[in-house]
Amino acid sequence: MCWLYCHRTGIPVIWIGPTQFEGMSAPMFGCADCIAELEHMIWRHFVRKDAPQTPASTR
Ligand SMILES: [Zn+2]
């Protein structure tokens, strides 16, 4: 089963790493479509982090 956005079952999934919640850890799996979306979100995170703060956005 895909643990990410689509929750589909019966599709090929890839182990994407352990997740921890309240001291418990579980393996997470995602399908190719959702992993592509996740990679896109991670990429956006780093792009935003590296972007300089623009004074115009605070005014
Ligand atoms: Zn999925």
N, CA, C, O and the ligand as a Tripos MOL2 file, in Angstrom:
@<TRIPOS>MOLECULE
protein
  237   235    60     0     0
PROTEIN
NO_CHARGES

@<TRIPOS>ATOM
      1 N           0.8440   -1.2010    0.0000 N.3       1 MET1
      2 CA          0.0000    0.0000    0.0000 C.3       1 MET1
      3 C           0.8780    1.2490    0.0000 C.2       1 MET1
      4 O           1.9080    1.2970    0.6730 O.2       1 MET1
      5 N           0.4660    2.2370   -0.7490 N.am      2 CYS2
      6 CA          1.1620    3.5220   -0.7590 C.3       2 CYS2
      7 C           0.7680    4.3180    0.4830 C.2       2 CYS2
      8 O          -0.4160    4.5490    0.7310 O.2       2 CYS2
      9 N           1.7690    4.7370    1.2630 N.am      3 TRP3
     10 CA          1.5210    5.4780    2.5040 C.3       3 TRP3
     11 C           1.4190    6.9740    2.2510 C.2       3 TRP3
     12 O           1.1460    7.7350    3.1800 O.2       3 TRP3
     13 N           1.6260    7.3990    1.0490 N.am      4 LEU4
     14 CA          1.6650    8.8350    0.7850 C.3       4 LEU4
     15 C           0.2920    9.3360    0.3700 C.2       4 LEU4
     16 O          -0.6820    9.1200    1.0920 O.2       4 LEU4
     17 N           0.1920    9.9920   -0.7620 N.am      5 TYR5
     18 CA         -1.0100   10.7590   -1.0650 C.3       5 TYR5
     19 C          -2.1560    9.9240   -1.6270 C.2       5 TYR5
     20 O          -3.3220   10.2270   -1.3740 O.2       5 TYR5
     21 N          -1.8380    8.8740   -2.3870 N.am      6 CYS6
     22 CA         -2.9090    8.2100   -3.1230 C.3       6 CYS6
     23 C          -3.5410    7.0530   -2.3490 C.2       6 CYS6
     24 O          -4.6960    6.7060   -2.5990 O.2       6 CYS6
     25 N          -2.7880    6.4410   -1.3990 N.am      7 HIS7
     26 CA         -3.2930    5.3310   -0.5740 C.3       7 HIS7
     27 C          -3.7390    4.1350   -1.4170 C.2       7 HIS7
     28 O          -4.5620    3.3340   -0.9730 O.2       7 HIS7
     29 N          -3.2070    4.0160   -2.6090 N.am      8 ARG8
     30 CA         -3.5880    2.8840   -3.4500 C.3       8 ARG8
     31 C          -2.9420    1.6050   -2.9370 C.2       8 ARG8
     32 O          -1.8640    1.6160   -2.3440 O.2       8 ARG8
     33 N          -3.6280    0.5230   -3.1830 N.am      9 THR9
     34 CA         -3.0870   -0.7830   -2.8390 C.3       9 THR9
     35 C          -2.8870   -1.5820   -4.1230 C.2       9 THR9
     36 O          -3.4500   -1.2530   -5.1670 O.2       9 THR9
     37 N          -2.0940   -2.6140   -4.0310 N.am     10 GLY10
     38 CA         -1.8910   -3.4910   -5.1720 C.3      10 GLY10
     39 C          -1.0150   -2.8940   -6.2570 C.2      10 GLY10
     40 O          -1.0540   -3.3270   -7.4080 O.2      10 GLY10
     41 N          -0.2140   -1.8830   -5.8800 N.am     11 ILE11
     42 CA          0.6900   -1.2560   -6.8380 C.3      11 ILE11
     43 C           2.1090   -1.4030   -6.3160 C.2      11 ILE11
     44 O           2.2980   -1.5770   -5.1120 O.2      11 ILE11
     45 N           3.1030   -1.3390   -7.1760 N.am     12 PRO12
     46 CA          4.4930   -1.4030   -6.7100 C.3      12 PRO12
     47 C           4.8350   -0.1800   -5.8630 C.2      12 PRO12
     48 O           4.5670    0.9530   -6.2630 O.2      12 PRO12
     49 N           5.4270   -0.4130   -4.6910 N.am     13 VAL13
     50 CA          5.8300    0.6860   -3.8190 C.3      13 VAL13
     51 C           7.3050    0.5370   -3.4800 C.2      13 VAL13
     52 O           7.8740   -0.5520   -3.5590 O.2      13 VAL13
     53 N           7.8960    1.6360   -3.1080 N.am     14 ILE14
     54 CA          9.3110    1.6910   -2.7640 C.3      14 ILE14
     55 C           9.4220    2.1080   -1.3030 C.2      14 ILE14
     56 O           8.7030    2.9980   -0.8470 O.2      14 ILE14
     57 N          10.3340    1.4550   -0.5650 N.am     15 TRP15
     58 CA         10.5850    1.8580    0.8200 C.3      15 TRP15
     59 C          11.2990    3.1990    0.8050 C.2      15 TRP15
     60 O          12.3550    3.3380    0.1870 O.2      15 TRP15
     61 N          10.7220    4.1920    1.4880 N.am     16 ILE16
     62 CA         11.3080    5.5280    1.4470 C.3      16 ILE16
     63 C          11.9560    5.8990    2.7630 C.2      16 ILE16
     64 O          12.5190    6.9870    2.8860 O.2      16 ILE16
     65 N          11.8890    5.0080    3.7630 N.am     17 GLY17
     66 CA         12.6050    5.2840    4.9930 C.3      17 GLY17
     67 C          11.7140    5.1430    6.1990 C.2      17 GLY17
     68 O          10.4910    5.0840    6.0680 O.2      17 GLY17
     69 N          12.3120    5.0880    7.3760 N.am     18 PRO18
     70 CA         11.5280    4.9660    8.5960 C.3      18 PRO18
     71 C          10.9040    6.2900    8.9900 C.2      18 PRO18
     72 O          11.4710    7.3500    8.7260 O.2      18 PRO18
     73 N           9.7550    6.2350    9.6100 N.am     19 THR19
     74 CA          9.1330    7.4310   10.1740 C.3      19 THR19
     75 C           8.9300    7.1940   11.6580 C.2      19 THR19
     76 O           8.7070    6.0610   12.0840 O.2      19 THR19
     77 N           9.0050    8.2510   12.4430 N.am     20 GLN20
     78 CA          8.8600    8.1200   13.8890 C.3      20 GLN20
     79 C           7.7000    8.9710   14.3670 C.2      20 GLN20
     80 O           7.5130   10.1070   13.9300 O.2      20 GLN20
     81 N           6.9290    8.3990   15.2700 N.am     21 PHE21
     82 CA          5.7880    9.1010   15.8400 C.3      21 PHE21
     83 C           5.6040    8.6090   17.2620 C.2      21 PHE21
     84 O           5.3520    7.4270   17.4920 O.2      21 PHE21
     85 N           5.7320    9.5230   18.2170 N.am     22 GLU22
     86 CA          5.5610    9.2120   19.6380 C.3      22 GLU22
     87 C           6.3890    7.9970   20.0500 C.2      22 GLU22
     88 O           5.9090    7.0940   20.7360 O.2      22 GLU22
     89 N           7.6400    8.0040   19.6130 N.am     23 GLY23
     90 CA          8.5500    6.9660   20.0420 C.3      23 GLY23
     91 C           8.4580    5.6760   19.2620 C.2      23 GLY23
     92 O           9.2790    4.7770   19.4440 O.2      23 GLY23
     93 N           7.4650    5.5750   18.3950 N.am     24 MET24
     94 CA          7.3350    4.3730   17.5800 C.3      24 MET24
     95 C           7.8680    4.6750   16.1910 C.2      24 MET24
     96 O           7.7540    5.7950   15.6930 O.2      24 MET24
     97 N           8.4410    3.6750   15.5870 N.am     25 SER25
     98 CA          8.9070    3.8720   14.2270 C.3      25 SER25
     99 C           8.2780    2.8240   13.3280 C.2      25 SER25
    100 O           8.0350    1.6910   13.7460 O.2      25 SER25
    101 N           8.0200    3.2110   12.1000 N.am     26 ALA26
    102 CA          7.4100    2.3120   11.1330 C.3      26 ALA26
    103 C           8.0350    2.5720    9.7750 C.2      26 ALA26
    104 O           8.4270    3.7010    9.4810 O.2      26 ALA26
    105 N           8.1320    1.5700    8.9630 N.am     27 PRO27
    106 CA          8.6270    1.7820    7.6080 C.3      27 PRO27
    107 C           7.5670    2.4580    6.7570 C.2      27 PRO27
    108 O           6.3800    2.1500    6.8670 O.2      27 PRO27
    109 N           7.9960    3.3700    5.9170 N.am     28 MET28
    110 CA          7.0620    4.0520    5.0190 C.3      28 MET28
    111 C           7.3210    3.6140    3.5850 C.2      28 MET28
    112 O           8.4620    3.4390    3.1570 O.2      28 MET28
    113 N           6.2260    3.4440    2.8630 N.am     29 PHE29
    114 CA          6.3250    3.0420    1.4650 C.3      29 PHE29
    115 C           5.5340    4.0180    0.6070 C.2      29 PHE29
    116 O           4.4960    4.5370    1.0180 O.2      29 PHE29
    117 N           6.0470    4.2540   -0.5930 N.am     30 GLY30
    118 CA          5.3210    5.1240   -1.5140 C.3      30 GLY30
    119 C           5.4330    4.6230   -2.9330 C.2      30 GLY30
    120 O           6.4050    3.9640   -3.3000 O.2      30 GLY30
    121 N           4.4240    4.9440   -3.7330 N.am     31 CYS31
    122 CA          4.4540    4.5600   -5.1380 C.3      31 CYS31
    123 C           5.2530    5.5990   -5.9220 C.2      31 CYS31
    124 O           5.6000    6.6620   -5.4070 O.2      31 CYS31
    125 N           5.5260    5.2740   -7.1440 N.am     32 ALA32
    126 CA          6.3770    6.1490   -7.9650 C.3      32 ALA32
    127 C           5.7560    7.5300   -8.1330 C.2      32 ALA32
    128 O           6.4670    8.5330   -8.0890 O.2      32 ALA32
    129 N           4.4430    7.5970   -8.3240 N.am     33 ASP33
    130 CA          3.7840    8.8830   -8.5310 C.3      33 ASP33
    131 C           3.9230    9.7690   -7.2980 C.2      33 ASP33
    132 O           4.2620   10.9470   -7.4050 O.2      33 ASP33
    133 N           3.6560    9.1900   -6.1250 N.am     34 CYS34
    134 CA          3.6990    9.9820   -4.8970 C.3      34 CYS34
    135 C           5.1310   10.3430   -4.5240 C.2      34 CYS34
    136 O           5.3680   11.4240   -3.9840 O.2      34 CYS34
    137 N           6.0870    9.4650   -4.8000 N.am     35 ILE35
    138 CA          7.4790    9.7930   -4.5170 C.3      35 ILE35
    139 C           7.9280   10.9460   -5.4020 C.2      35 ILE35
    140 O           8.6890   11.8070   -4.9600 O.2      35 ILE35
    141 N           7.4680   10.9680   -6.6360 N.am     36 ALA36
    142 CA          7.7870   12.0870   -7.5190 C.3      36 ALA36
    143 C           7.2170   13.3850   -6.9470 C.2      36 ALA36
    144 O           7.8770   14.4230   -6.9880 O.2      36 ALA36
    145 N           5.9860   13.3280   -6.4120 N.am     37 GLU37
    146 CA          5.3760   14.5060   -5.8020 C.3      37 GLU37
    147 C           6.1420   14.9220   -4.5500 C.2      37 GLU37
    148 O           6.3610   16.1090   -4.3050 O.2      37 GLU37
    149 N           6.5490   13.9200   -3.7570 N.am     38 LEU38
    150 CA          7.3110   14.1990   -2.5410 C.3      38 LEU38
    151 C           8.6480   14.8510   -2.8820 C.2      38 LEU38
    152 O           9.0640   15.8020   -2.2200 O.2      38 LEU38
    153 N           9.3110   14.3490   -3.8970 N.am     39 GLU39
    154 CA         10.5860   14.9340   -4.3190 C.3      39 GLU39
    155 C          10.3830   16.3760   -4.7560 C.2      39 GLU39
    156 O          11.2200   17.2400   -4.4960 O.2      39 GLU39
    157 N           9.2630   16.6250   -5.4210 N.am     40 HIS40
    158 CA          8.9490   17.9850   -5.8470 C.3      40 HIS40
    159 C           8.7970   18.9060   -4.6330 C.2      40 HIS40
    160 O           9.2860   20.0350   -4.6480 O.2      40 HIS40
    161 N           8.1200   18.4270   -3.5840 N.am     41 MET41
    162 CA          7.9180   19.2280   -2.3810 C.3      41 MET41
    163 C           9.2360   19.4620   -1.6620 C.2      41 MET41
    164 O           9.4810   20.5590   -1.1590 O.2      41 MET41
    165 N          10.0980   18.4280   -1.6060 N.am     42 ILE42
    166 CA         11.4060   18.5790   -0.9650 C.3      42 ILE42
    167 C          12.2330   19.6050   -1.7320 C.2      42 ILE42
    168 O          12.9090   20.4430   -1.1340 O.2      42 ILE42
    169 N          12.1750   19.5310   -3.0480 N.am     43 TRP43
    170 CA         12.9140   20.4720   -3.8820 C.3      43 TRP43
    171 C          12.4370   21.8910   -3.6170 C.2      43 TRP43
    172 O          13.2440   22.8110   -3.4800 O.2      43 TRP43
    173 N          11.0940   22.0670   -3.5450 N.am     44 ARG44
    174 CA         10.5540   23.4010   -3.2520 C.3      44 ARG44
    175 C          11.0250   23.9020   -1.9020 C.2      44 ARG44
    176 O          11.3260   25.0860   -1.7530 O.2      44 ARG44
    177 N          11.0950   23.0030   -0.8950 N.am     45 HIS45
    178 CA         11.5440   23.3780    0.4410 C.3      45 HIS45
    179 C          12.9450   23.9750    0.3750 C.2      45 HIS45
    180 O          13.2060   25.0290    0.9550 O.2      45 HIS45
    181 N          13.8440   23.2940   -0.3360 N.am     46 PHE46
    182 CA         15.2260   23.7760   -0.3840 C.3      46 PHE46
    183 C          15.3370   25.0300   -1.2300 C.2      46 PHE46
    184 O          16.1480   25.9070   -0.9290 O.2      46 PHE46
    185 N          14.5500   25.1310   -2.2690 N.am     47 VAL47
    186 CA         14.5860   26.3370   -3.0920 C.3      47 VAL47
    187 C          14.1400   27.5380   -2.2650 C.2      47 VAL47
    188 O          14.7520   28.6040   -2.3290 O.2      47 VAL47
    189 N          13.0660   27.3610   -1.4850 N.am     48 ARG48
    190 CA         12.5830   28.4670   -0.6550 C.3      48 ARG48
    191 C          13.5710   28.8200    0.4430 C.2      48 ARG48
    192 O          13.7660   29.9950    0.7510 O.2      48 ARG48
    193 N          14.1990   27.8040    1.0370 N.am     49 LYS49
    194 CA         15.1470   28.0280    2.1240 C.3      49 LYS49
    195 C          16.3230   28.8570    1.6400 C.2      49 LYS49
    196 O          16.8290   29.7240    2.3540 O.2      49 LYS49
    197 N          16.7520   28.5780    0.4130 N.am     50 ASP50
    198 CA         17.9130   29.2700   -0.1190 C.3      50 ASP50
    199 C          17.5510   30.6490   -0.6690 C.2      50 ASP50
    200 O          18.4290   31.4810   -0.8950 O.2      50 ASP50
    201 N          16.2740   30.8830   -0.8820 N.am     51 ALA51
    202 CA         15.8870   32.1550   -1.4640 C.3      51 ALA51
    203 C          16.0710   33.2810   -0.4470 C.2      51 ALA51
    204 O          15.7260   33.1100    0.7220 O.2      51 ALA51
    205 N          16.6000   34.4100   -0.8620 N.am     52 PRO52
    206 CA         16.7620   35.5370    0.0580 C.3      52 PRO52
    207 C          15.4070   36.1320    0.4460 C.2      52 PRO52
    208 O          14.4530   36.1130   -0.3310 O.2      52 PRO52
    209 N          15.3530   36.6540    1.6580 N.am     53 GLN53
    210 CA         14.1230   37.3110    2.0930 C.3      53 GLN53
    211 C          13.9970   38.6500    1.3740 C.2      53 GLN53
    212 O          14.9300   39.4530    1.3780 O.2      53 GLN53
    213 N          12.8770   38.8790    0.7780 N.am     54 THR54
    214 CA         12.6780   40.1420    0.0720 C.3      54 THR54
    215 C          11.9180   41.1030    0.9730 C.2      54 THR54
    216 O          10.8500   40.7590    1.4780 O.2      54 THR54
    217 N          12.4500   42.2970    1.1810 N.am     55 PRO55
    218 CA         11.7660   43.2780    2.0380 C.3      55 PRO55
    219 C          10.3550   43.6000    1.5400 C.2      55 PRO55
    220 O           9.4740   43.9270    2.3350 O.2      55 PRO55
    221 N          10.1450   43.5090    0.2350 N.am     56 ALA56
    222 CA          8.8550   43.8750   -0.3120 C.3      56 ALA56
    223 C           7.7500   42.9590    0.2000 C.2      56 ALA56
    224 O           6.5960   43.3800    0.2870 O.2      56 ALA56
    225 N           8.0830   41.7040    0.5410 N.am     57 SER57
    226 CA          7.0540   40.7590    0.9540 C.3      57 SER57
    227 C           6.5730   41.0340    2.3780 C.2      57 SER57
    228 O           5.5050   40.5610    2.7660 O.2      57 SER57
    229 N           7.3400   41.7900    3.1620 N.am     58 THR58
    230 CA          6.9460   42.0670    4.5510 C.3      58 THR58
    231 C           6.1520   43.3660    4.6540 C.2      58 THR58
    232 O           5.5380   43.6260    5.6890 O.2      58 THR58
    233 N           6.1490   44.1770    3.6170 N.am     59 ARG59
    234 CA          5.4470   45.4360    3.6840 C.3      59 ARG59
    235 C           3.9700   45.2860    3.3710 C.2      59 ARG59
    236 O           3.2320   46.2710    3.3870 O.2      59 ARG59
    237 ZN          0.9480    6.8110   -4.0190 Zn       60 ZN60
@<TRIPOS>BOND
     1     1     2 1
     2     2     3 1
     3     3     4 2
     4     3     5 am
     5     5     6 1
     6     6     7 1
     7     7     8 2
     8     7     9 am
     9     9    10 1
    10    10    11 1
    11    11    12 2
    12    11    13 am
    13    13    14 1
    14    14    15 1
    15    15    16 2
    16    15    17 am
    17    17    18 1
    18    18    19 1
    19    19    20 2
    20    19    21 am
    21    21    22 1
    22    22    23 1
    23    23    24 2
    24    23    25 am
    25    25    26 1
    26    26    27 1
    27    27    28 2
    28    27    29 am
    29    29    30 1
    30    30    31 1
    31    31    32 2
    32    31    33 am
    33    33    34 1
    34    34    35 1
    35    35    36 2
    36    35    37 am
    37    37    38 1
    38    38    39 1
    39    39    40 2
    40    39    41 am
    41    41    42 1
    42    42    43 1
    43    43    44 2
    44    43    45 am
    45    45    46 1
    46    46    47 1
    47    47    48 2
    48    47    49 am
    49    49    50 1
    50    50    51 1
    51    51    52 2
    52    51    53 am
    53    53    54 1
    54    54    55 1
    55    55    56 2
    56    55    57 am
    57    57    58 1
    58    58    59 1
    59    59    60 2
    60    59    61 am
    61    61    62 1
    62    62    63 1
    63    63    64 2
    64    63    65 am
    65    65    66 1
    66    66    67 1
    67    67    68 2
    68    67    69 am
    69    69    70 1
    70    70    71 1
    71    71    72 2
    72    71    73 am
    73    73    74 1
    74    74    75 1
    75    75    76 2
    76    75    77 am
    77    77    78 1
    78    78    79 1
    79    79    80 2
    80    79    81 am
    81    81    82 1
    82    82    83 1
    83    83    84 2
    84    83    85 am
    85    85    86 1
    86    86    87 1
    87    87    88 2
    88    87    89 am
    89    89    90 1
    90    90    91 1
    91    91    92 2
    92    91    93 am
    93    93    94 1
    94    94    95 1
    95    95    96 2
    96    95    97 am
    97    97    98 1
    98    98    99 1
    99    99   100 2
   100    99   101 am
   101   101   102 1
   102   102   103 1
   103   103   104 2
   104   103   105 am
   105   105   106 1
   106   106   107 1
   107   107   108 2
   108   107   109 am
   109   109   110 1
   110   110   111 1
   111   111   112 2
   112   111   113 am
   113   113   114 1
   114   114   115 1
   115   115   116 2
   116   115   117 am
   117   117   118 1
   118   118   119 1
   119   119   120 2
   120   119   121 am
   121   121   122 1
   122   122   123 1
   123   123   124 2
   124   123   125 am
   125   125   126 1
   126   126   127 1
   127   127   128 2
   128   127   129 am
   129   129   130 1
   130   130   131 1
   131   131   132 2
   132   131   133 am
   133   133   134 1
   134   134   135 1
   135   135   136 2
   136   135   137 am
   137   137   138 1
   138   138   139 1
   139   139   140 2
   140   139   141 am
   141   141   142 1
   142   142   143 1
   143   143   144 2
   144   143   145 am
   145   145   146 1
   146   146   147 1
   147   147   148 2
   148   147   149 am
   149   149   150 1
   150   150   151 1
   151   151   152 2
   152   151   153 am
   153   153   154 1
   154   154   155 1
   155   155   156 2
   156   155   157 am
   157   157   158 1
   158   158   159 1
   159   159   160 2
   160   159   161 am
   161   161   162 1
   162   162   163 1
   163   163   164 2
   164   163   165 am
   165   165   166 1
   166   166   167 1
   167   167   168 2
   168   167   169 am
   169   169   170 1
   170   170   171 1
   171   171   172 2
   172   171   173 am
   173   173   174 1
   174   174   175 1
   175   175   176 2
   176   175   177 am
   177   177   178 1
   178   178   179 1
   179   179   180 2
   180   179   181 am
   181   181   182 1
   182   182   183 1
   183   183   184 2
   184   183   185 am
   185   185   186 1
   186   186   187 1
   187   187   188 2
   188   187   189 am
   189   189   190 1
   190   190   191 1
   191   191   192 2
   192   191   193 am
   193   193   194 1
   194   194   195 1
   195   195   196 2
   196   195   197 am
   197   197   198 1
   198   198   199 1
   199   199   200 2
   200   199   201 am
   201   201   202 1
   202   202   203 1
   203   203   204 2
   204   203   205 am
   205   205   206 1
   206   206   207 1
   207   207   208 2
   208   207   209 am
   209   209   210 1
   210   210   211 1
   211   211   212 2
   212   211   213 am
   213   213   214 1
   214   214   215 1
   215   215   216 2
   216   215   217 am
   217   217   218 1
   218   218   219 1
   219   219   220 2
   220   219   221 am
   221   221   222 1
   222   222   223 1
   223   223   224 2
   224   223   225 am
   225   225   226 1
   226   226   227 1
   227   227   228 2
   228   227   229 am
   229   229   230 1
   230   230   231 1
   231   231   232 2
   232   231   233 am
   233   233   234 1
   234   234   235 1
   235   235   236 2
@<TRIPOS>SUBSTRUCTURE
     1 MET1         2 RESIDUE 1 A MET
     2 CYS2         6 RESIDUE 1 A CYS
     3 TRP3        10 RESIDUE 1 A TRP
     4 LEU4        14 RESIDUE 1 A LEU
     5 TYR5        18 RESIDUE 1 A TYR
     6 CYS6        22 RESIDUE 1 A CYS
     7 HIS7        26 RESIDUE 1 A HIS
     8 ARG8        30 RESIDUE 1 A ARG
     9 THR9        34 RESIDUE 1 A THR
    10 GLY10       38 RESIDUE 1 A GLY
    11 ILE11       42 RESIDUE 1 A ILE
    12 PRO12       46 RESIDUE 1 A PRO
    13 VAL13       50 RESIDUE 1 A VAL
    14 ILE14       54 RESIDUE 1 A ILE
    15 TRP15       58 RESIDUE 1 A TRP
    16 ILE16       62 RESIDUE 1 A ILE
    17 GLY17       66 RESIDUE 1 A GLY
    18 PRO18       70 RESIDUE 1 A PRO
    19 THR19       74 RESIDUE 1 A THR
    20 GLN20       78 RESIDUE 1 A GLN
    21 PHE21       82 RESIDUE 1 A PHE
    22 GLU22       86 RESIDUE 1 A GLU
    23 GLY23       90 RESIDUE 1 A GLY
    24 MET24       94 RESIDUE 1 A MET
    25 SER25       98 RESIDUE 1 A SER
    26 ALA26      102 RESIDUE 1 A ALA
    27 PRO27      106 RESIDUE 1 A PRO
    28 MET28      110 RESIDUE 1 A MET
    29 PHE29      114 RESIDUE 1 A PHE
    30 GLY30      118 RESIDUE 1 A GLY
    31 CYS31      122 RESIDUE 1 A CYS
    32 ALA32      126 RESIDUE 1 A ALA
    33 ASP33      130 RESIDUE 1 A ASP
    34 CYS34      134 RESIDUE 1 A CYS
    35 ILE35      138 RESIDUE 1 A ILE
    36 ALA36      142 RESIDUE 1 A ALA
    37 GLU37      146 RESIDUE 1 A GLU
    38 LEU38      150 RESIDUE 1 A LEU
    39 GLU39      154 RESIDUE 1 A GLU
    40 HIS40      158 RESIDUE 1 A HIS
    41 MET41      162 RESIDUE 1 A MET
    42 ILE42      166 RESIDUE 1 A ILE
    43 TRP43      170 RESIDUE 1 A TRP
    44 ARG44      174 RESIDUE 1 A ARG
    45 HIS45      178 RESIDUE 1 A HIS
    46 PHE46      182 RESIDUE 1 A PHE
    47 VAL47      186 RESIDUE 1 A VAL
    48 ARG48      190 RESIDUE 1 A ARG
    49 LYS49      194 RESIDUE 1 A LYS
    50 ASP50      198 RESIDUE 1 A ASP
    51 ALA51      202 RESIDUE 1 A ALA
    52 PRO52      206 RESIDUE 1 A PRO
    53 GLN53      210 RESIDUE 1 A GLN
    54 THR54      214 RESIDUE 1 A THR
    55 PRO55      218 RESIDUE 1 A PRO
    56 ALA56      222 RESIDUE 1 A ALA
    57 SER57      226 RESIDUE 1 A SER
    58 THR58      230 RESIDUE 1 A THR
    59 ARG59      234 RESIDUE 1 A ARG
    60 ZN60       237 GROUP 0 **** ****
